[in-house]
Amino acid sequence: MFEHIFELGYVRNWKEAIGFYLAYLFMLAVCLGIIVGIVGIVFGAIGYGTSEYISNLMFGIGNVAAIILDVTLAILIVKRKSLLKSFESILMIGAAGLLSVFGAGMLGLIPVAVLTTKKVAGQTKIEDHATPADDTVDRVDGVS
């Protein structure tokens, strides 16, 4: 379930996609906790605003960071699988961003996990886990 978790070009089945979702949700929560915690400590230490203001600022920064991280992850997956020309993939990137706005990292990772189940462009079988970099061919133009 958690094999190949950092290989973004890997074609996952639904069980692996759920594992991907859970692993990246945990990592996203840890990263956002660190980012928001640092912001809270810095602004609290310099006495910038009230505790309510700092709390709202931390919440806003966490939401923006979740949107950026979810959309970036979706773009990296689509790029790694050479699906940038696919309209469905572009919609999934947009869905990741839109769902991140309403549900932070939790909802925004759902389309990202679905993208991990898509085949690499030009791939015919799901058992073939080749990545675009694996099937590159040297081209000879015949021009000196």
N, CA, C and O of each residue as an XYZ file, in Angstrom:
576
protein
N       0.819     -1.199      0.000
C       0.000      0.000      0.000
C       0.862      1.263      0.000
O       0.509      2.257     -0.633
N       1.982      1.223      0.703
C       2.827      2.406      0.799
C       4.119      2.277     -0.010
O       5.050      3.060      0.177
N       4.176      1.296     -0.902
C       5.342      1.168     -1.763
C       5.312      2.262     -2.828
O       4.241      2.721     -3.226
N       6.466      2.665     -3.275
C       6.608      3.676     -4.338
C       5.908      4.980     -3.957
O       5.396      5.676     -4.835
N       5.874      5.321     -2.686
C       5.107      6.477     -2.228
C       5.674      7.795     -2.751
O       4.932      8.762     -2.920
N       6.984      7.840     -3.009
C       7.591      9.074     -3.500
C       7.805      9.082     -5.007
O       8.350     10.044     -5.546
N       7.385      8.027     -5.692
C       7.484      7.976     -7.148
C       6.187      8.536     -7.734
O       5.161      7.857     -7.775
N       6.257      9.777     -8.181
C       5.046     10.450     -8.655
C       4.581      9.930    -10.012
O       3.408     10.092    -10.348
N       5.449      9.317    -10.794
C       5.066      8.779    -12.091
C       4.534      7.364    -12.021
O       4.140      6.807    -13.047
N       4.510      6.771    -10.854
C       4.067      5.392    -10.671
C       2.549      5.302    -10.835
O       1.815      6.133    -10.299
N       2.083      4.302    -11.571
C       0.649      4.090    -11.771
C       0.134      3.228    -10.614
O       0.540      2.076    -10.461
N      -0.747      3.788     -9.817
C      -1.260      3.097     -8.632
C      -2.644      2.520     -8.886
O      -3.406      3.030     -9.708
N      -2.955      1.444     -8.164
C      -4.335      0.971     -8.150
C      -5.053      1.748     -7.035
O      -4.438      2.588     -6.378
N      -6.333      1.477     -6.817
C      -7.104      2.263     -5.850
C      -6.616      2.070     -4.419
O      -6.634      3.008     -3.623
N      -6.184      0.865     -4.095
C      -5.665      0.609     -2.751
C      -4.391      1.427     -2.521
O      -4.216      2.023     -1.459
N      -3.512      1.452     -3.512
C      -2.286      2.236     -3.400
C      -2.579      3.733     -3.392
O      -1.879      4.499     -2.729
N      -3.611      4.155     -4.127
C      -3.989      5.572     -4.145
C      -4.491      6.022     -2.768
O      -4.227      7.148     -2.347
N      -5.207      5.148     -2.077
C      -5.659      5.476     -0.718
C      -4.457      5.576      0.215
O      -4.402      6.468      1.061
N      -3.498      4.672      0.068
C      -2.263      4.757      0.844
C      -1.497      6.037      0.549
O      -0.947      6.662      1.456
N      -1.463      6.430     -0.738
C      -0.823      7.680     -1.139
C      -1.516      8.857     -0.460
O      -0.858      9.750      0.074
N      -2.850      8.852     -0.483
C      -3.624      9.923      0.132
C      -3.317     10.035      1.623
O      -3.075     11.131      2.129
N      -3.328      8.914      2.316
C      -3.082      8.930      3.762
C      -1.662      9.393      4.085
O      -1.460     10.190      5.001
N      -0.680      8.894      3.332
C       0.709      9.268      3.585
C       0.935     10.756      3.326
O       1.571     11.438      4.129
N       0.418     11.257      2.209
C       0.627     12.660      1.890
C      -0.221     13.576      2.767
O       0.170     14.716      3.019
N      -1.367     13.105      3.233
C      -2.153     13.890      4.186
C      -1.385     14.056      5.490
O      -1.362     15.142      6.069
N      -0.760     12.985      5.947
C       0.057     13.056      7.165
C       1.236     14.004      6.959
O       1.507     14.857      7.804
N       1.944     13.851      5.821
C       3.101     14.719      5.551
C       2.677     16.184      5.403
O       3.383     17.086      5.856
N       1.528     16.416      4.770
C       1.013     17.773      4.615
C       0.682     18.376      5.970
O       0.985     19.542      6.223
N       0.059     17.586      6.845
C      -0.285     18.079      8.178
C       0.969     18.433      8.972
O       1.002     19.449      9.665
N       1.987     17.603      8.870
C       3.246     17.879      9.581
C       3.896     19.145      9.028
O       4.312     20.010      9.799
N       3.990     19.265      7.699
C       4.606     20.450      7.082
C       3.843     21.725      7.444
O       4.443     22.734      7.814
N       2.517     21.669      7.333
C       1.722     22.849      7.660
C       1.812     23.180      9.146
O       1.827     24.352      9.521
N       1.872     22.162      9.987
C       2.029     22.401     11.428
C       3.331     23.115     11.725
O       3.369     24.025     12.553
N       4.394     22.711     11.058
C       5.692     23.359     11.253
C       5.649     24.805     10.756
O       6.095     25.718     11.451
N       5.106     25.009      9.546
C       5.031     26.359      8.974
C       4.208     27.278      9.865
O       4.652     28.373     10.208
N       3.018     26.839     10.239
C       2.119     27.655     11.049
C       2.703     27.866     12.447
O       2.577     28.952     13.012
N       3.333     26.847     12.999
C       3.956     26.984     14.311
C       5.060     28.019     14.320
O       5.163     28.817     15.251
N       5.898     28.010     13.274
C       6.975     28.998     13.176
C       6.403     30.404     13.060
O       6.894     31.332     13.704
N       5.366     30.566     12.242
C       4.730     31.883     12.095
C       4.175     32.354     13.438
O       4.357     33.511     13.816
N       3.501     31.461     14.155
C       2.940     31.827     15.457
C       4.009     32.207     16.462
O       3.845     33.170     17.212
N       5.101     31.460     16.484
C       6.194     31.762     17.420
C       6.836     33.105     17.090
O       7.082     33.921     17.979
N       7.109     33.330     15.791
C       7.768     34.578     15.384
C       6.884     35.784     15.693
O       7.340     36.744     16.314
N       5.629     35.740     15.264
C       4.757     36.885     15.482
C       4.406     37.053     16.962
O       4.220     38.176     17.430
N       4.316     35.960     17.688
C       4.070     36.059     19.127
C       5.258     36.631     19.863
O       5.094     37.401     20.808
N       6.466     36.257     19.435
C       7.679     36.732     20.101
C       7.921     38.215     19.890
O       8.420     38.899     20.784
N       7.568     38.716     18.711
C       7.794     40.146     18.468
C       6.607     40.993     18.933
O       6.634     42.220     18.839
N       5.572     40.325     19.431
C       4.424     41.054     19.955
C       3.594     41.727     18.886
O       3.027     42.796     19.113
N       3.521     41.110     17.723
C       2.795     41.695     16.600
C       1.319     41.329     16.702
O       0.951     40.193     16.402
N       0.482     42.240     17.109
C      -0.955     42.037     17.162
C      -1.406     41.228     18.367
O      -0.602     40.795     19.192
N      -2.688     41.043     18.441
C      -3.283     40.281     19.537
C      -3.192     38.790     19.234
O      -2.872     38.391     18.114
N      -3.473     37.983     20.231
C      -3.426     36.535     20.016
C      -4.502     36.097     19.026
O      -4.303     35.137     18.281
N      -5.633     36.788     19.010
C      -6.689     36.462     18.042
C      -6.228     36.767     16.618
O      -6.488     35.994     15.696
N      -5.544     37.898     16.445
C      -5.022     38.268     15.134
C      -3.983     37.254     14.666
O      -4.000     36.832     13.510
N      -3.083     36.867     15.559
C      -2.038     35.899     15.204
C      -2.663     34.545     14.865
O      -2.204     33.859     13.951
N      -3.696     34.167     15.591
C      -4.394     32.911     15.315
C      -5.034     32.927     13.932
O      -4.922     31.960     13.179
N      -5.704     34.029     13.599
C      -6.313     34.161     12.272
C      -5.254     34.179     11.172
O      -5.450     33.605     10.100
N      -4.125     34.848     11.450
C      -3.031     34.883     10.484
C      -2.472     33.484     10.251
O      -2.212     33.105      9.109
N      -2.287     32.725     11.305
C      -1.784     31.353     11.189
C      -2.755     30.487     10.394
O      -2.328     29.681      9.567
N      -4.053     30.643     10.634
C      -5.072     29.889      9.900
C      -5.013     30.223      8.407
O      -5.067     29.323      7.568
N      -4.903     31.499      8.078
C      -4.838     31.928      6.677
C      -3.594     31.426      5.976
O      -3.657     30.967      4.836
N      -2.460     31.514      6.658
C      -1.207     31.033      6.064
C      -1.264     29.526      5.851
O      -0.780     29.024      4.836
N      -1.844     28.810      6.790
C      -1.987     27.356      6.637
C      -2.849     26.998      5.445
O      -2.526     26.067      4.707
N      -3.947     27.725      5.242
C      -4.822     27.459      4.094
C      -4.125     27.751      2.773
O      -4.221     26.960      1.834
N      -3.431     28.870      2.693
C      -2.720     29.224      1.457
C      -1.622     28.202      1.164
O      -1.444     27.786      0.019
N      -0.891     27.803      2.198
C       0.171     26.810      2.002
C      -0.410     25.472      1.541
O       0.190     24.800      0.703
N      -1.567     25.076      2.075
C      -2.207     23.823      1.655
C      -2.611     23.886      0.185
O      -2.437     22.912     -0.547
N      -3.144     25.016     -0.248
C      -3.526     25.178     -1.654
C      -2.294     25.064     -2.548
O      -2.309     24.352     -3.553
N      -1.244     25.763     -2.178
C      -0.014     25.748     -2.984
C       0.571     24.334     -3.047
O       0.954     23.868     -4.120
N       0.641     23.657     -1.909
C       1.226     22.315     -1.882
C       0.390     21.303     -2.670
O       0.949     20.473     -3.386
N      -0.942     21.361     -2.548
C      -1.800     20.425     -3.285
C      -1.712     20.634     -4.789
O      -1.594     19.669     -5.545
N      -1.768     21.885     -5.226
C      -1.705     22.175     -6.663
C      -0.323     21.825     -7.215
O      -0.212     21.282     -8.313
N       0.721     22.133     -6.462
C       2.075     21.793     -6.907
C       2.245     20.291     -7.041
O       2.840     19.825     -8.013
N       1.743     19.535     -6.099
C       1.832     18.078     -6.159
C       1.062     17.535     -7.364
O       1.538     16.630     -8.050
N      -0.126     18.086     -7.621
C      -0.915     17.657     -8.787
C      -0.175     17.957    -10.087
O      -0.150     17.124    -10.994
N       0.426     19.135    -10.183
C       1.168     19.500    -11.393
C       2.375     18.585    -11.582
O       2.662     18.159    -12.700
N       3.078     18.284    -10.498
C       4.239     17.398    -10.599
C       3.850     16.001    -11.078
O       4.569     15.392    -11.871
N       2.714     15.495    -10.598
C       2.249     14.172    -11.024
C       1.877     14.188    -12.507
O       2.269     13.297    -13.260
N       1.124     15.198    -12.917
C       0.703     15.303    -14.318
C       1.917     15.469    -15.227
O       1.977     14.874    -16.302
N       2.872     16.271    -14.800
C       4.082     16.467    -15.607
C       4.892     15.178    -15.683
O       5.389     14.827    -16.752
N       5.031     14.476    -14.575
C       5.813     13.232    -14.539
C       5.180     12.154    -15.417
O       5.883     11.327    -15.999
N       3.851     12.169    -15.510
C       3.157     11.174    -16.324
C       2.921     11.655    -17.755
O       2.258     10.972    -18.536
N       3.452     12.815    -18.101
C       3.320     13.400    -19.450
C       1.859     13.562    -19.854
O       1.485     13.255    -20.986
N       1.043     14.039    -18.936
C      -0.386     14.211    -19.203
C      -0.790     15.682    -19.299
O      -1.968     16.007    -19.152
N       0.164     16.565    -19.540
C      -0.135     17.994    -19.572
C      -1.093     18.382    -20.695
O      -1.760     19.413    -20.607
N      -1.168     17.571    -21.748
C      -2.061     17.881    -22.867
C      -3.461     17.319    -22.660
O      -4.349     17.549    -23.480
N      -3.664     16.590    -21.580
C      -4.960     15.987    -21.308
C      -5.857     16.981    -20.578
O      -5.489     17.515    -19.532
N      -7.037     17.221    -21.143
C      -7.989     18.151    -20.535
C      -8.450     17.642    -19.172
O      -8.666     18.432    -18.253
N      -8.600     16.336    -19.041
C      -9.017     15.740    -17.768
C      -7.990     16.019    -16.674
O      -8.358     16.298    -15.533
N      -6.726     15.946    -17.011
C      -5.670     16.207    -16.030
C      -5.665     17.664    -15.594
O      -5.467     17.967    -14.418
N      -5.884     18.560    -16.544
C      -5.942     19.986    -16.209
C      -7.136     20.255    -15.295
O      -7.034     21.044    -14.356
N      -8.271     19.598    -15.569
C      -9.432     19.744    -14.684
C      -9.143     19.213    -13.277
O      -9.599     19.784    -12.287
N      -8.395     18.131    -13.197
C      -8.054     17.562    -11.891
C      -7.134     18.499    -11.107
O      -7.252     18.601     -9.885
N      -6.226     19.179    -11.793
C      -5.373     20.167    -11.124
C      -6.241     21.300    -10.581
O      -6.071     21.734     -9.442
N      -7.176     21.773    -11.413
C      -8.096     22.816    -10.960
C      -8.963     22.352     -9.803
O      -9.216     23.112     -8.868
N      -9.419     21.106     -9.865
C     -10.233     20.557     -8.774
C      -9.429     20.472     -7.483
O      -9.957     20.723     -6.400
N      -8.152     20.119     -7.600
C      -7.298     20.058     -6.409
C      -7.197     21.441     -5.767
O      -7.281     21.569     -4.546
N      -7.017     22.464     -6.584
C      -6.946     23.831     -6.066
C      -8.259     24.286     -5.468
O      -8.285     24.876     -4.388
N      -9.352     24.013     -6.167
C     -10.669     24.444     -5.685
C     -11.066     23.727     -4.401
O     -11.572     24.353     -3.469
N     -10.840     22.421     -4.350
C     -11.163     21.685     -3.132
C     -10.245     22.075     -1.978
O     -10.650     22.009     -0.817
N      -9.018     22.480     -2.283
C      -8.110     22.956     -1.240
C      -8.620     24.256     -0.619
O      -8.430     24.503      0.572
N      -9.269     25.083     -1.438
C      -9.817     26.336     -0.921
C     -10.900     26.050      0.117
O     -10.973     26.720      1.147
N     -11.742     25.050     -0.161
C     -12.865     24.768      0.733
C     -12.546     23.769      1.838
O     -13.184     23.794      2.890
N     -11.574     22.893      1.621
C     -11.312     21.867      2.623
C      -9.855     21.684      2.959
O      -9.448     20.637      3.464
N      -9.057     22.719      2.674
C      -7.610     22.688      2.927
C      -6.991     21.432      2.301
O      -7.434     20.990      1.241
N      -6.000     20.872      2.930
C      -5.273     19.749      2.357
C      -6.089     18.487      2.287
O      -5.840     17.636      1.434
N      -7.062     18.345      3.170
C      -7.833     17.104      3.225
C      -8.605     16.839      1.934
O      -8.519     15.750      1.367
N      -9.341     17.815      1.482
C     -10.122     17.632      0.253
C      -9.255     17.809     -0.995
O      -9.489     17.153     -2.010
N      -8.271     18.679     -0.925
C      -7.431     18.957     -2.083
C      -6.583     17.776     -2.526
O      -6.169     17.710     -3.684
N      -6.320     16.847     -1.622
C      -5.514     15.683     -1.986
C      -6.324     14.584     -2.675
O      -5.741     13.646     -3.219
N      -7.634     14.680     -2.664
C      -8.459     13.640     -3.312
C      -8.199     13.599     -4.822
O      -7.906     12.523     -5.343
N      -8.293     14.727     -5.553
C      -7.973     14.664     -6.982
C      -6.517     14.286     -7.246
O      -6.208     13.657     -8.258
N      -5.633     14.668     -6.343
C      -4.220     14.311     -6.493
C      -4.068     12.791     -6.423
O      -3.336     12.201     -7.219
N      -4.755     12.161     -5.477
C      -4.701     10.701     -5.360
C      -5.313     10.033     -6.593
O      -4.823      8.998     -7.045
N      -6.368     10.613     -7.130
C      -6.979     10.063     -8.349
C      -6.001     10.177     -9.519
O      -5.921      9.274    -10.351
N      -5.262     11.279     -9.583
C      -4.271     11.447    -10.656
C      -3.201     10.368    -10.612
O      -2.643     10.009    -11.649
N      -2.908      9.850     -9.434
C      -1.873      8.814     -9.341
C      -2.327      7.501     -9.970
O      -1.496      6.636    -10.247
N      -3.626      7.335    -10.201
C      -4.135      6.104    -10.825
C      -4.131      6.188    -12.348
O      -4.352      5.182    -13.022
N      -3.884      7.371    -12.896
C      -3.887      7.545    -14.351
C      -2.626      6.944    -14.956
O      -1.546      6.992    -14.367
N      -2.790      6.378    -16.144
C      -1.663      5.777    -16.852
C      -0.747      6.857    -17.395
O      -1.173      7.978    -17.673
N       0.506      6.501    -17.537
C       1.481      7.380    -18.172
C       1.076      7.526    -19.627
O       0.617      6.561    -20.239
N       1.239      8.720    -20.194
C       0.866      8.955    -21.590
C       1.578      7.961    -22.499
O       2.796      7.803    -22.422
N       0.817      7.292    -23.358
C       1.363      6.311    -24.276
C       1.435      4.911    -23.706
O       1.821      3.980    -24.412
N       1.080      4.743    -22.466
C       1.132      3.430    -21.814
C      -0.157      2.671    -22.137
O      -1.246      3.243    -22.101
N      -0.028      1.400    -22.447
C      -1.212      0.635    -22.827
C      -1.711     -0.276    -21.722
O      -2.918     -0.489    -21.599
N      -0.802     -0.822    -20.910
C      -1.215     -1.740    -19.853
C      -0.933     -1.124    -18.495
O       0.068     -0.428    -18.323
N      -1.804     -1.371    -17.531
C      -1.594     -0.849    -16.186
C      -0.468     -1.587    -15.472
O       0.131     -1.046    -14.542
N      -0.170     -2.823    -15.897
C       0.913     -3.575    -15.264
C       2.272     -3.002    -15.627
O       3.250     -3.205    -14.907
N       2.334     -2.285    -16.744
C       3.587     -1.693    -17.189
C       3.799     -0.387    -16.432
O       3.164      0.622    -16.743
N       4.679     -0.399    -15.449
C       4.894      0.773    -14.611
C       6.055      1.622    -15.106
O       6.735      2.267    -14.308
N       6.286      1.630    -16.405
C       7.385      2.413    -16.958
C       7.062      3.891    -16.853
O       5.905      4.296    -16.964
N       8.076      4.678    -16.642
C       7.910      6.123    -16.590
C       8.380      6.703    -17.915
O       9.084      6.026    -18.665
N       8.002      7.951    -18.223
C       8.390      8.535    -19.509
C       9.895      8.549    -19.715
O      10.355      8.453    -20.853
N      10.670      8.666    -18.655
C      12.125      8.709    -18.797
C      12.694      7.341    -19.175
O      13.801      7.265    -19.708
N      11.952      6.252    -18.907
C      12.438      4.907    -19.177
C      12.454      4.556    -20.664
O      13.260      3.733    -21.098
N      11.570      5.173    -21.443
C      11.446      4.758    -22.830
C      11.945      5.831    -23.801
O      11.414      5.961    -24.904
N      12.940      6.584    -23.405
C      13.493      7.579    -24.310
C      14.365      6.889    -25.348
O      15.033      5.899    -25.051
N      14.354      7.406    -26.539
C      15.116      6.830    -27.648
C      16.016      7.916    -28.205
O      15.583      9.052    -28.399
N      17.260      7.569    -28.461
C      18.171      8.520    -29.089
C      17.783      8.669    -30.549
O      17.607      7.675    -31.253
N      17.649      9.902    -31.003
C      17.269     10.166    -32.370
C      18.477     10.568    -33.181
O      19.279     11.394    -32.745
N      18.608      9.998    -34.340
C      19.720     10.351    -35.223
C      19.109     11.027    -36.445
O      18.287     10.441    -37.150
N      19.522     12.262    -36.683
C      18.967     13.023    -37.784
C      19.635     12.690    -39.112
O      19.046     12.885    -40.175
N      20.831     12.201    -39.050
C      21.552     11.933    -40.276
C      22.236     13.164    -40.838
O      22.827     13.120    -41.917
N      22.152     14.268    -40.096
C      22.788     15.512    -40.521
C      24.070     15.687    -39.727
O      24.069     15.589    -38.500
N      25.173     15.948    -40.438
C      26.456     16.122    -39.760
C      26.704     17.553    -39.433
O      27.741     17.885    -38.859
